[in-house]
Amino acid sequence: MAKDDKTGDDARFRHDSLQDRKTIKGLVDAIGKGLAKGELSLSDDEGEIVLNPEGLLTLRIRAERNDGQCKVDFRVSWTERDDDLQQKPAPKVKARG
């Protein structure tokens, strides 16, 4: 179970489930809104975590297709400390179809 990030304690949130594309799009949109607002609140029946992204964030996107199994992973990370980070240009992402 996660502890509330507002206290500065270490915390972890993890959720795995099968969802349809529409539901996943809604969740990704909500993450985008949380990033824009500067507060991400994630919860389920097991726990909750609140994160406050600020400053420069690191974005990692990976995609692969292997023997009929497809995967897209994206990670957004940041540090709560003031570190000098190198900024890279944003990737190009296109919807097809």
PEHU-V872021 format. One line per field, one symbol per residue. phi: phi as a letter, one per 30 degrees, with the letter a starting at -180 (. if undefined). psi: psi as a letter, one per 20 degrees, with the letter a starting at -180 (. if undefined). burial: # if it has 16 or more other ideal C-beta (glycine too) atoms within 10 Angstrom, else .. Layout:
# PEHU-V872021
phi = ???
psi = ???
burial = ???
This chain:
# PEHU-V872021
phi = .dcddddiddabbbbbadbdeddddddddddedddddibcccaadclbbcbbdbidcccbbbbabbhiccabcbbcbacdcdcdcddcdddcbbdcj
psi = qqqphhiiqqqppppprpqrggggghggghgghhghhjppopqaihaqqpqnpqbpqpppppqqpolipqpppqppqrqjqnqoqppqqqrppppq.
burial = .#..#.....#.#....................#.....#.#....#.###.#........................#...................
